[in-house]
Amino acid sequence: MKTLRTILAAMLLTISGTVFADDYAYLSIEQTSGVTNYSISSINKITFDESNMVLNLTNGTQQKLPLASLSKMFFQADPSGVTTVGTEKNAFSLRDGILYVNGQQSGSVTIYDANGKTVRNALAQELQNGLNVSGLTKGIYIVKFGSQTKKFVNK
């Protein structure tokens, strides 16, 4: 059983590592207690013992994660959980400096700057014709509507 786990883990890491590995900066491990993100540069080696996945970190410490609590392990570029507006089907779209709320939705839409300060707040119904965000200072912004949180860059 241990050998099979080791082979499967090695295959997963090999396959994951060959698909644009340079784009990923974090190893995210989902456990029953939540998700833990590790910077790939902080991981020296990953091994397995009888009941744990063992991360040997570059600072000389070890992190033991019980295999029974692991549900998913994946690589990602940004562990924030915030995706970019327009990269997937969602409640928002950004076209030509105009932020649109898609569909017949109600609720409050809030835009935050990179420091977490609210820069705009509006009702979704008011944004059916869009909100011009090109006048905002250049930088990264976060849009929150209901349970969705997205980022956009004002260039």
N, C-alpha and C positions, 0 to 999 in steps of 0.2 A: 504494500500500500504506500509506504514511504517513497519507494522508488518511482512508482507511478505518479505521485504528486510532484516529485522533483522533475521528472521528465515533462509533465504537463506545464509546470511553471516555467521551465527553461524554454519550451516551445512557445509559450505565450510571450515571454520576454523577447525571444528572437524575432518572432513575427511582428510584434509591436515595434521593435527597434528598427526594423527595416522600412517602415512606412513613415517617411519624413520625420525621423527622430529628432532632427534639429528644431522642429517646430514645438516640441514638448519640453516644458521646463519642470513639470511636477508629476509625481506619482501620487495618485489619489487612491486611498484604500477605504472602501465602505465597509463598516462594521455595524453590528447591531446598536452600538452606542453612538454612531454618527460617522461622518467622513473625516479622515485625517489626510492632510496634504504634506508631502515631503518634497523638498526641492531635490531634483535629480542630482544636482551637484553635491548634495550633502550625503548621498548614499554611496558607500564604498562597495558593499556586497550584500546580496540577498541570499539567505540560506533557509533551510527548513530542518526542524528537529521533529521529534515524535508528535508534538501537538501545537507547534508554533511556527510562524513565519518570522525569521530573525533578520532584522535590518541592521547591518553593521555600518554605522555612520562615520563620516570623515572626522568628526570630533573625538573619536575613540569610544563612543558609547554604543550600546546595543539597544534596540527597541524590539521587544518580543510581542508579537500579536497572535493571540490564540486563533488557530485555524477554524475552530467551531464558530467564532464570531464574525469571520470574514464572509462577505457576500459578493463583493466586486472589487476589482483592482483595475485601474485604467490610467493612461497617461493623458495629460492635458496641458495646454499652453498657459492657461490662467485659472487658478483655483477659486476665483471669486464667484463663479456661478452666474456671472453677468455676461450675456451674449451681446453681440452687436446688432443694432437695429438693421433690418433688411436681410439678415443672413438666414432666416428661417421664417416659416409661416407663423405670424404672430399678430398681436393687436396693433402693432405699429408699422409704419413704413416711413422712410425718409427719402424724398426725391427733390432734387434741386433746391436744397436748403429749407424745404417745407416738411414739417413733421405731421403725419396724418394718423388718426386713430381709425382703424379699419372696422367696418361692420357697424351694426346698430348697438352700440354699447353705451352704458351709462356709468358714471362714477367720476372720480377726480384723477386727473393726470398731473403728476408733479415732475419737474425737471430740476435736478441737482447739479451743482458744479462738482469738480473733482475734490473739493474740500468738504462736501456734504451740505453746503448751503443751498437752500431753495432759491432758484432763480426765476422759475415760472410755475404757476399753479392754475389749472383751468379745468372746467368740466368737459368730459369727453364729447358731449353733444355739441359744445361750442367749437370743437376741433374737426368737425366733419369736413370743413373747407380747408383745413390745415392750419398750422401755426408756423409762422416764419421764424426760424431759429438761426438764420444766417447772420442776424445782427448781434448774436451773442459773441462774447470775446472768444478768440480761438482757444480751443482746448477740448478736453474730454468731459462729456456730460452723461448723466444717468437719468433715464426716464422710468418712472414707476407708475404702473396702472394696474390696480387689482393685485393679482399674484405675479404679474410679469414685471421683470426689471431688465432693462436693456441699456446698452451704452451707445453713444454716437460721438463722433469726432467732428467738431466744427473747425474747418480748415480755413 
